Amino acid sequence: MDRRDAALAEIAEAFAGRGLAPGDPLFAVASPELDQDRFSGFARPGGWADIPWQALCGNAIALALATPAGFAFLLPAAMTASLAHYAECGALTSMLLTCLTPEDAGDAEAMADLERDFEALEPGFLGEGAAGGLFGADDAMQRAFVRRVALLSVPERAAVRAWLVALDDRHGADFPMFGPREALGRFWAAPDRGGQP
């Protein structure tokens, strides 16, 4: 069994009973960008496995708009879709990495370098007043990361790590910045440390 298949099996086992409590909302906010109806009816324990992968790949924003409990419910379906249908799920994989990578002080510096590169290639590309602060570490993103991770059990966190390792093994070269290696290095290499990055 290769890392991809092992990760898929670990995800299925670790999240087997994951559902939403009755009455818990799946999404924190409504958005015209998200087809929320595609996800109705799956919130029962283990129901994440029945979510069509196309629904997640076509609605990657669902992860960012989900409540912390909704994120924990959608996470195994999203990781499974990302590994099993990588070529079709680029936006979903990127959204997963965004949601699963804690911010780092170096992010602001890396993004400032990227801003300078964009401006050098095409002056005015970022617009007036955007330079020097358009990107960077964000306290709200950090808080969202901690709230999401705090709901995951130790086996679920280990399954996230297995997904990141398998993704890096097969597709790490696709992510020169902000990829699975950053997520592993910042938090997931030791996923059992109590939810604190």
C-alpha angles and dihedrals in degrees: 000000000000125000093265094054092042091051092049090051092047092050091050092050098042095048098035094119098033113131140132124271113248109276095016110131118237094209130043094208138014119243133182086223092065127069095212092177090068088068100044116116098026099089095100119108108289091006091122088079090064096055107112110245089226090060091058096040090051093045105040089150087071090083093055093045096046123106113246089262090045090051091052088050096048095040100083092046090049094048090048092049091046094055099036096044103024097151092054097041106057096131091046092051091049091049091050091052091048092051094043099046117083117222118261132200088240090062092074091052093046092049092047088055089050091050090053091049091051092048092048091052096042117011111219093019093128095044132239115316094009099101117099099023114031091106134028147095113334124198092210091055090050092051090048090052092051093047091051096047094045090067094055121096121228092259090049091051089050088052090053088052090050090051091051093048092048091046091050091046094053104027109012092121089063089068112060089164132025096007136135093292091060092048091049093046095047100046122328099071084078103028096166098068098109104270098290119122 
